Amino acid sequence: MELHFLGTGSCYPSPDRGASCTVLRHETGCWMFDCGEGTQIQLMKSTLKPGRINKIFITHLHGDHLFGLPGLLCTIGLNCAENKQPIEIYGPVGLRKYIRLSLELSQSLLGFSYSVTELQCFDSGPALPGDDVEQAHSLSGFDSLHPNETQGGMILANDSGVWEVCREGTLTVSAAPLKHRITCFGFVIQEQQLPGKLDPNILKRKGIPPGPLYAKIKNGETITAPDGSLIQPTDVMGLPRPGRKVVILGDTCDSSRITDIAFDADVVVHEATLENELMAQCIDHGHSTPEMAGQLARKIKAKKLVLTHFSQRYKRVSDIEENGTDDAVTVKKLLLQAKKAFLPGSVVVADDFMVIQISQKRE
């Protein structure tokens, strides 16, 4: 499992940083989180294959998280349409209509099917017009499907205020609202519990050579040894291992409502738009400082904090080293501020095309 950062800048793409986009690569495909303008170019520069993208999650409908989506879908259609599996898209109310109108007005056909499932939210603060059910359905555009569109759905929060978004293989995705200027979500990707490691030496001592019986006992089945004795999985396997948890947040000045489902995350990806000294301005625009990101990571006992969504005023350290500009403020300042609020060795500043490995947990 890997996190690929395709865009780590806020507001707009620049020559130094792409607009917001993060991809989770795992065994069954690639899941994209946000799709800012220029994402398809970033994707082509990366090691990822566009045809492997099978789910897209949009945190909110601001342009720097959304404007790249219609173009990306068209590019995938042109280059990867043959045998392309459907793409499932998830996000706030209004996402369906945005995609549909963009494709219809540009007379774009994709060559593969897609569906949009919207997360209905009534109480996350200022939002798009359409927070009541009737207006929300109008904004969603349930009337007529695009030729490549299959019917999606609408998800409401459960009694705990959590959206149970989807499940695929061993992974489930949940969401909770974040405080921003419009409806915005954070997503939690949870891997189910993993079986303990098999000890082949025990099986060999019982006269069972490597082969199909190993696979059976790994799958939780009881097998029979040559002497007729039964071997239970618990006899030869270690304790189950907890699955990995990845938290990817949209823009936010208050992430408190996601803390319960984000607890004990292996990695939390959190925006850090402006430095601590600009906290009032940051919060006024619905964003976070490095200190705020570090406090959230500490609260949920995350193993690693990855900062992203930087204002374009913060230059990359490598650019300053190459160009010799001493008076420019770099993302290193944001890194140091987050470390003070969290754990010094557990904070990473994301850069475009950075890849972070998320290893399986040990017993």
PLY file of the C-alpha trace (Angstrom):
ply
format ascii 1.0
element vertex 363
property float x
property float y
property float z
element edge 362
property int vertex1
property int vertex2
end_header
0.00 0.00 0.00
1.39 3.38 -1.05
0.40 7.04 -0.98
1.36 8.99 -4.10
1.20 12.78 -3.88
0.45 14.28 -7.30
-0.46 17.79 -6.14
0.45 19.44 -2.85
-0.30 23.13 -3.46
-3.36 25.15 -2.51
-5.56 27.48 -4.55
-4.07 26.83 -8.01
-1.37 24.81 -9.79
2.01 26.47 -10.19
5.29 25.53 -11.90
6.45 24.20 -8.52
3.36 22.42 -7.19
0.26 20.85 -8.65
-3.19 21.42 -7.20
-4.57 18.97 -4.64
-4.44 15.29 -5.53
-3.40 12.21 -3.56
-3.61 8.61 -4.77
-3.75 5.50 -2.60
-2.28 2.59 -4.52
-3.15 -0.87 -3.19
-3.55 -4.45 -4.32
-6.78 -4.01 -6.28
-6.32 -0.60 -7.87
-5.67 3.09 -7.35
-8.00 5.39 -5.43
-7.72 9.09 -6.10
-8.53 11.70 -3.46
-9.29 15.10 -4.99
-8.46 16.07 -8.53
-7.30 19.66 -8.91
-6.61 21.38 -12.21
-3.71 19.76 -14.07
-3.97 16.41 -12.28
-3.89 14.46 -15.54
-0.50 16.00 -16.39
0.82 15.10 -12.93
-0.53 11.58 -13.34
1.33 11.15 -16.64
4.58 12.26 -14.99
4.12 9.75 -12.17
4.66 6.00 -12.03
0.92 5.39 -11.74
-1.19 4.04 -14.59
-4.40 6.00 -15.30
-6.23 2.82 -16.26
-5.76 1.48 -12.73
-7.87 4.24 -11.19
-11.22 2.73 -10.19
-12.44 5.05 -7.43
-12.27 8.82 -7.01
-13.14 10.64 -3.79
-13.72 14.40 -3.78
-13.51 16.09 -0.38
-15.30 19.29 -1.41
-16.30 21.30 -4.45
-13.71 24.07 -4.45
-11.96 24.32 -7.79
-8.46 23.44 -6.60
-9.82 20.05 -5.57
-12.18 19.47 -8.49
-11.37 21.28 -11.73
-9.18 18.48 -13.06
-11.84 15.78 -12.87
-13.71 16.16 -16.21
-10.44 16.36 -18.13
-9.02 13.35 -16.33
-12.08 11.26 -17.14
-11.82 12.23 -20.82
-8.11 11.39 -20.91
-8.72 7.99 -19.35
-11.44 7.44 -21.95
-9.10 8.27 -24.82
-6.16 6.17 -23.64
-7.55 3.42 -21.43
-11.16 2.83 -22.54
-10.57 -0.68 -23.85
-11.64 -3.13 -21.12
-11.69 -0.25 -18.63
-13.63 -1.11 -15.50
-16.24 1.42 -14.31
-15.05 4.28 -12.13
-16.97 4.98 -8.94
-16.91 8.62 -7.79
-17.85 9.85 -4.32
-18.25 13.36 -2.93
-20.58 16.09 -1.71
-23.95 16.98 -3.17
-23.50 18.82 -6.47
-20.66 16.60 -7.71
-22.95 14.56 -9.95
-24.36 17.63 -11.65
-20.93 19.21 -12.09
-19.51 16.15 -13.86
-22.61 15.58 -15.95
-22.89 19.17 -17.19
-19.14 19.38 -17.91
-19.31 16.27 -20.07
-22.60 17.20 -21.74
-21.69 20.78 -22.61
-18.35 19.68 -24.06
-20.09 16.77 -25.84
-17.62 14.34 -24.31
-18.07 10.57 -24.43
-15.80 8.44 -22.28
-15.82 4.92 -23.63
-16.32 3.52 -20.12
-19.00 3.89 -17.47
-18.94 5.89 -14.28
-21.27 6.48 -11.34
-21.48 9.23 -8.75
-22.53 8.63 -5.15
-23.10 11.77 -3.11
-22.70 12.24 0.64
-25.67 14.20 1.95
-24.71 16.57 4.75
-27.10 18.89 6.59
-25.07 20.18 9.52
-21.43 20.74 8.56
-21.64 24.53 8.48
-21.87 26.84 5.48
-22.50 24.81 2.37
-23.72 24.91 -1.18
-27.31 25.89 -1.86
-29.42 22.78 -1.53
-29.05 21.59 2.04
-32.69 20.56 2.23
-33.65 17.30 0.54
-35.68 18.80 -2.32
-32.99 21.30 -3.29
-30.27 18.70 -2.84
-31.96 16.39 -5.34
-32.27 19.28 -7.76
-28.58 20.10 -7.34
-27.69 16.44 -7.76
-29.39 16.28 -11.14
-31.19 12.95 -10.90
-33.23 13.76 -14.00
-31.24 12.30 -16.90
-28.02 10.32 -17.06
-25.03 11.05 -19.25
-24.62 8.27 -21.87
-21.66 6.83 -19.96
-23.21 7.32 -16.52
-24.83 4.60 -14.45
-27.15 5.43 -11.60
-25.36 6.38 -8.42
-26.89 7.01 -5.04
-27.07 9.20 -1.98
-25.50 8.30 1.38
-26.70 9.69 4.69
-24.74 9.67 7.92
-25.40 6.86 10.41
-26.41 7.47 14.01
-22.78 8.19 14.91
-22.48 10.94 12.33
-20.32 8.82 10.03
-20.83 8.16 6.33
-20.21 4.51 5.44
-18.99 5.19 1.94
-17.91 1.92 0.33
-16.17 -1.40 0.70
-13.86 -3.23 -1.68
-11.92 -6.36 -0.85
-10.27 -5.91 2.53
-10.74 -2.11 2.56
-13.61 0.01 3.81
-13.97 3.78 3.42
-15.77 5.99 5.92
-16.17 9.76 6.01
-16.89 12.52 8.49
-17.46 16.25 8.01
-14.77 18.87 8.44
-15.30 22.55 9.13
-14.56 24.58 6.03
-16.23 27.35 4.03
-18.38 24.80 2.18
-19.37 21.21 2.89
-16.15 19.21 3.17
-15.25 15.67 4.19
-12.33 13.69 5.47
-11.98 10.06 4.44
-10.74 7.12 6.51
-9.53 4.00 4.72
-9.49 1.00 7.05
-8.00 -2.38 6.19
-9.65 -5.34 7.88
-7.80 -7.43 10.42
-5.00 -9.50 8.89
-4.35 -13.14 9.78
-1.28 -13.97 11.82
1.86 -15.28 10.18
2.05 -18.98 9.41
4.90 -20.94 11.04
5.90 -23.50 8.36
8.31 -25.25 10.71
5.43 -26.57 12.84
3.69 -27.94 9.76
6.86 -29.60 8.52
7.36 -31.28 11.89
3.84 -32.68 11.55
4.71 -34.11 8.14
2.90 -31.57 5.98
5.01 -30.28 3.05
4.42 -26.88 1.42
1.41 -26.98 -0.85
-2.38 -26.60 -0.97
-2.85 -27.44 2.72
-0.83 -24.35 3.63
-3.29 -22.18 1.71
-6.24 -23.85 3.43
-4.99 -23.25 6.93
-4.10 -19.65 6.01
-7.74 -19.22 5.03
-8.85 -20.40 8.47
-9.62 -24.03 7.63
-8.75 -27.02 9.78
-6.51 -29.56 8.05
-5.62 -33.19 8.76
-2.02 -34.33 9.33
-0.72 -37.67 7.92
-1.12 -39.26 11.38
-4.83 -38.33 11.36
-4.61 -35.52 13.89
-6.42 -32.27 13.24
-4.46 -29.05 12.98
-6.28 -25.83 13.78
-5.12 -22.47 12.33
-4.45 -21.28 15.89
-1.95 -24.14 16.29
0.39 -22.88 13.57
-0.40 -19.20 13.11
0.47 -16.15 15.14
-1.97 -13.65 16.55
-4.09 -11.65 14.08
-2.62 -8.30 13.07
-4.63 -5.08 12.97
-5.20 -3.69 9.50
-3.69 -0.45 8.30
-5.58 2.83 8.58
-5.06 5.87 6.35
-6.77 9.23 6.95
-6.96 11.77 4.11
-8.54 15.09 5.02
-9.90 17.86 2.86
-9.58 21.54 3.72
-10.40 22.21 7.36
-10.06 24.60 10.27
-11.61 22.07 12.67
-11.18 18.31 12.26
-12.71 17.33 15.59
-15.65 15.42 14.11
-13.43 12.84 12.45
-11.32 12.01 15.49
-13.26 8.91 16.58
-12.97 7.05 13.27
-9.45 8.40 12.60
-8.04 7.20 15.94
-4.81 5.17 15.78
-4.19 6.01 12.12
-0.98 4.78 10.54
-0.87 7.90 8.37
-2.92 11.10 8.48
-2.70 13.51 5.55
-3.59 16.98 6.80
-3.49 20.40 5.18
-1.14 23.10 6.49
-1.93 26.06 4.31
-0.30 28.85 6.32
2.25 29.16 9.12
1.27 29.45 12.78
1.81 33.22 12.81
-1.06 33.58 10.33
-3.52 31.45 12.30
-6.32 34.06 12.39
-6.20 34.52 8.62
-5.93 30.77 8.14
-9.00 29.96 10.23
-10.95 32.81 8.64
-10.52 31.08 5.29
-11.32 27.63 6.70
-7.78 26.28 6.75
-5.21 24.91 9.20
-1.73 25.78 10.38
1.01 23.19 11.01
0.34 23.42 14.75
-3.34 22.63 14.21
-2.41 19.64 12.04
0.06 18.41 14.66
-2.51 18.73 17.43
-4.99 16.62 15.48
-2.35 13.96 14.77
-1.42 13.85 18.47
-5.07 13.63 19.52
-5.79 10.62 17.33
-2.41 9.02 18.20
-1.38 8.83 14.56
1.89 7.10 13.69
2.79 9.59 10.95
1.60 13.05 9.91
1.95 14.18 6.30
1.49 17.90 5.62
0.13 19.10 2.28
-1.96 21.87 0.62
0.65 24.59 1.03
0.11 28.19 0.08
2.17 29.02 -3.00
4.13 31.53 -0.88
6.04 28.60 0.68
8.76 27.48 -1.67
10.27 24.05 -1.91
13.60 23.73 -0.14
15.19 22.25 -3.27
14.12 25.26 -5.34
15.78 27.65 -2.90
18.97 25.60 -2.89
19.08 25.63 -6.69
18.21 29.30 -7.16
20.07 30.72 -4.16
17.21 32.90 -2.87
17.90 33.41 0.82
14.91 35.54 1.78
12.19 33.14 0.60
10.13 31.22 3.16
10.16 27.48 2.57
7.98 24.58 3.69
10.73 23.75 6.20
9.19 26.39 8.48
5.86 24.54 8.36
7.62 21.25 9.05
9.35 22.58 12.16
6.11 24.05 13.51
4.25 20.76 13.06
7.04 18.83 14.76
6.70 20.98 17.86
3.00 20.13 18.07
3.34 16.42 17.25
6.39 14.15 17.23
9.69 15.35 15.69
10.46 12.12 13.85
6.94 11.49 12.61
6.16 14.50 10.40
6.68 14.63 6.64
6.24 17.55 4.26
4.68 16.21 1.09
6.13 17.14 -2.27
4.77 16.44 -5.73
5.51 12.84 -6.81
6.54 11.80 -3.30
5.61 8.19 -2.50
5.07 6.98 1.07
4.99 3.26 1.81
2.46 2.05 4.37
3.80 -1.23 5.69
1.70 -4.00 7.16
1.62 -4.04 10.92
3.48 -6.68 12.85
1.85 -8.91 15.43
0 1
1 2
2 3
3 4
4 5
5 6
6 7
7 8
8 9
9 10
10 11
11 12
12 13
13 14
14 15
15 16
16 17
17 18
18 19
19 20
20 21
21 22
22 23
23 24
24 25
25 26
26 27
27 28
28 29
29 30
30 31
31 32
32 33
33 34
34 35
35 36
36 37
37 38
38 39
39 40
40 41
41 42
42 43
43 44
44 45
45 46
46 47
47 48
48 49
49 50
50 51
51 52
52 53
53 54
54 55
55 56
56 57
57 58
58 59
59 60
60 61
61 62
62 63
63 64
64 65
65 66
66 67
67 68
68 69
69 70
70 71
71 72
72 73
73 74
74 75
75 76
76 77
77 78
78 79
79 80
80 81
81 82
82 83
83 84
84 85
85 86
86 87
87 88
88 89
89 90
90 91
91 92
92 93
93 94
94 95
95 96
96 97
97 98
98 99
99 100
100 101
101 102
102 103
103 104
104 105
105 106
106 107
107 108
108 109
109 110
110 111
111 112
112 113
113 114
114 115
115 116
116 117
117 118
118 119
119 120
120 121
121 122
122 123
123 124
124 125
125 126
126 127
127 128
128 129
129 130
130 131
131 132
132 133
133 134
134 135
135 136
136 137
137 138
138 139
139 140
140 141
141 142
142 143
143 144
144 145
145 146
146 147
147 148
148 149
149 150
150 151
151 152
152 153
153 154
154 155
155 156
156 157
157 158
158 159
159 160
160 161
161 162
162 163
163 164
164 165
165 166
166 167
167 168
168 169
169 170
170 171
171 172
172 173
173 174
174 175
175 176
176 177
177 178
178 179
179 180
180 181
181 182
182 183
183 184
184 185
185 186
186 187
187 188
188 189
189 190
190 191
191 192
192 193
193 194
194 195
195 196
196 197
197 198
198 199
199 200
200 201
201 202
202 203
203 204
204 205
205 206
206 207
207 208
208 209
209 210
210 211
211 212
212 213
213 214
214 215
215 216
216 217
217 218
218 219
219 220
220 221
221 222
222 223
223 224
224 225
225 226
226 227
227 228
228 229
229 230
230 231
231 232
232 233
233 234
234 235
235 236
236 237
237 238
238 239
239 240
240 241
241 242
242 243
243 244
244 245
245 246
246 247
247 248
248 249
249 250
250 251
251 252
252 253
253 254
254 255
255 256
256 257
257 258
258 259
259 260
260 261
261 262
262 263
263 264
264 265
265 266
266 267
267 268
268 269
269 270
270 271
271 272
272 273
273 274
274 275
275 276
276 277
277 278
278 279
279 280
280 281
281 282
282 283
283 284
284 285
285 286
286 287
287 288
288 289
289 290
290 291
291 292
292 293
293 294
294 295
295 296
296 297
297 298
298 299
299 300
300 301
301 302
302 303
303 304
304 305
305 306
306 307
307 308
308 309
309 310
310 311
311 312
312 313
313 314
314 315
315 316
316 317
317 318
318 319
319 320
320 321
321 322
322 323
323 324
324 325
325 326
326 327
327 328
328 329
329 330
330 331
331 332
332 333
333 334
334 335
335 336
336 337
337 338
338 339
339 340
340 341
341 342
342 343
343 344
344 345
345 346
346 347
347 348
348 349
349 350
350 351
351 352
352 353
353 354
354 355
355 356
356 357
357 358
358 359
359 360
360 361
361 362
